[in-house]
């Protein structure tokens, strides 16, 4: 499992609209090949900043397959108008690739 973390920096004051639009468009991610989870998290210490966290079976499901799907275009149309810049995206390994400190 790979987790996409996309930091969304929003236009001031549009967080509530982003949350509503994400709730309406979340199914688009979940219908995409290889997508297993999708959540939107609001920053508690940076106003107008959110984290989009999406679980993918493989990195290629997000980077190669998803961009060519109808879901990708429709999801981008729902979310990107709220953003002041292109999201910063980082991928993280999960489950079999995870480690714990201790």
C-alpha positions, 0 to 999 in steps of 0.5 A: 500500500502506498499513501499519497499525501497532498498538501492543499493550500487554499484561498482564504476562507474556502475551507468549508466549501472544500470540505463539502466539495470533497465529500461530494467528490470522494467517491471519484477517488474510491472508484479509481483503479487501485484506490483503497481509501481517501480522506481530507484532514484540516490543519490545526495550526495552519489556517487554510491548509489541508492534507489529502491522504489517499491510499493506493495499492501501488504507486503506479495506480496513482502516478500512471493509471489515475491521471488518465481516468475520468475520475481524475479530471472530475476530482481535480475540477472539484478540488483545485479551484479552492487551491492557491497553488499546485498541491505538494505531493509526497508518497509514503509506504504503508503496511509491508513497507512500514517501520516503527521506532522503538 
